Amino acid sequence: MITSKLTSKAQTTIPQPVRAALKLRDGDEIAYVIADDHVVISKATSPAAEDPFATFGEWDSEADRKAYAGL
């Protein structure tokens, strides 16, 4: 079992074996799933990594669709 301590500011360091297993690097986001009495931690995937067009979602409003409908 791998453990780490919680600081008074509710912070902890992710142990190196966990960082290595998840291939975490500076700036990576971490996802937490709470299930009953335990938490599953994983490397978060960005929407852009799953869908290359997800970054264009900010231009996908009803107003945008109306404005560009004739193009």
Rosetta constraint file for C-alpha pairs under 8 A:
AtomPair CA 2 CA 15 HARMONIC 7.46 0.50
AtomPair CA 3 CA 15 HARMONIC 7.52 0.50
AtomPair CA 4 CA 12 HARMONIC 6.57 0.50
AtomPair CA 4 CA 13 HARMONIC 6.66 0.50
AtomPair CA 4 CA 14 HARMONIC 7.17 0.50
AtomPair CA 4 CA 15 HARMONIC 6.82 0.50
AtomPair CA 5 CA 12 HARMONIC 5.98 0.50
AtomPair CA 5 CA 13 HARMONIC 7.70 0.50
AtomPair CA 6 CA 10 HARMONIC 5.55 0.50
AtomPair CA 6 CA 11 HARMONIC 5.48 0.50
AtomPair CA 6 CA 12 HARMONIC 4.97 0.50
AtomPair CA 7 CA 11 HARMONIC 5.20 0.50
AtomPair CA 7 CA 12 HARMONIC 6.29 0.50
AtomPair CA 14 CA 18 HARMONIC 6.55 0.50
AtomPair CA 14 CA 19 HARMONIC 6.48 0.50
AtomPair CA 15 CA 19 HARMONIC 6.36 0.50
AtomPair CA 16 CA 20 HARMONIC 6.01 0.50
AtomPair CA 17 CA 21 HARMONIC 6.07 0.50
AtomPair CA 18 CA 22 HARMONIC 6.18 0.50
AtomPair CA 19 CA 23 HARMONIC 5.74 0.50
AtomPair CA 19 CA 24 HARMONIC 5.02 0.50
AtomPair CA 19 CA 25 HARMONIC 7.75 0.50
AtomPair CA 20 CA 24 HARMONIC 6.48 0.50
AtomPair CA 22 CA 42 HARMONIC 6.79 0.50
AtomPair CA 22 CA 43 HARMONIC 6.11 0.50
AtomPair CA 23 CA 43 HARMONIC 7.93 0.50
AtomPair CA 24 CA 28 HARMONIC 6.16 0.50
AtomPair CA 24 CA 43 HARMONIC 6.94 0.50
AtomPair CA 28 CA 43 HARMONIC 7.27 0.50
AtomPair CA 28 CA 44 HARMONIC 7.48 0.50
AtomPair CA 29 CA 43 HARMONIC 6.25 0.50
AtomPair CA 29 CA 44 HARMONIC 5.29 0.50
AtomPair CA 29 CA 45 HARMONIC 7.79 0.50
AtomPair CA 30 CA 41 HARMONIC 6.82 0.50
AtomPair CA 30 CA 42 HARMONIC 5.78 0.50
AtomPair CA 30 CA 43 HARMONIC 4.71 0.50
AtomPair CA 30 CA 44 HARMONIC 4.86 0.50
AtomPair CA 31 CA 41 HARMONIC 5.77 0.50
AtomPair CA 31 CA 42 HARMONIC 5.26 0.50
AtomPair CA 31 CA 43 HARMONIC 5.91 0.50
AtomPair CA 31 CA 44 HARMONIC 4.89 0.50
AtomPair CA 32 CA 39 HARMONIC 6.44 0.50
AtomPair CA 32 CA 40 HARMONIC 5.67 0.50
AtomPair CA 32 CA 41 HARMONIC 4.76 0.50
AtomPair CA 32 CA 42 HARMONIC 6.61 0.50
AtomPair CA 33 CA 39 HARMONIC 5.54 0.50
AtomPair CA 33 CA 40 HARMONIC 5.09 0.50
AtomPair CA 33 CA 41 HARMONIC 6.61 0.50
AtomPair CA 34 CA 38 HARMONIC 6.17 0.50
AtomPair CA 34 CA 39 HARMONIC 4.54 0.50
AtomPair CA 34 CA 40 HARMONIC 6.52 0.50
AtomPair CA 35 CA 39 HARMONIC 5.95 0.50
AtomPair CA 35 CA 40 HARMONIC 7.61 0.50
AtomPair CA 45 CA 49 HARMONIC 6.57 0.50
AtomPair CA 45 CA 50 HARMONIC 7.35 0.50
AtomPair CA 46 CA 50 HARMONIC 6.75 0.50
AtomPair CA 47 CA 51 HARMONIC 5.86 0.50
AtomPair CA 47 CA 52 HARMONIC 7.78 0.50
AtomPair CA 47 CA 54 HARMONIC 5.97 0.50
AtomPair CA 47 CA 55 HARMONIC 7.65 0.50
AtomPair CA 48 CA 52 HARMONIC 4.90 0.50
AtomPair CA 48 CA 53 HARMONIC 6.79 0.50
AtomPair CA 48 CA 54 HARMONIC 5.29 0.50
AtomPair CA 48 CA 55 HARMONIC 5.90 0.50
AtomPair CA 53 CA 57 HARMONIC 7.41 0.50
AtomPair CA 56 CA 60 HARMONIC 7.15 0.50
AtomPair CA 59 CA 64 HARMONIC 6.27 0.50
AtomPair CA 60 CA 64 HARMONIC 6.05 0.50
AtomPair CA 60 CA 65 HARMONIC 6.76 0.50
AtomPair CA 61 CA 65 HARMONIC 6.32 0.50
AtomPair CA 62 CA 66 HARMONIC 6.29 0.50
AtomPair CA 63 CA 67 HARMONIC 6.07 0.50
AtomPair CA 64 CA 68 HARMONIC 6.05 0.50
AtomPair CA 65 CA 69 HARMONIC 5.60 0.50
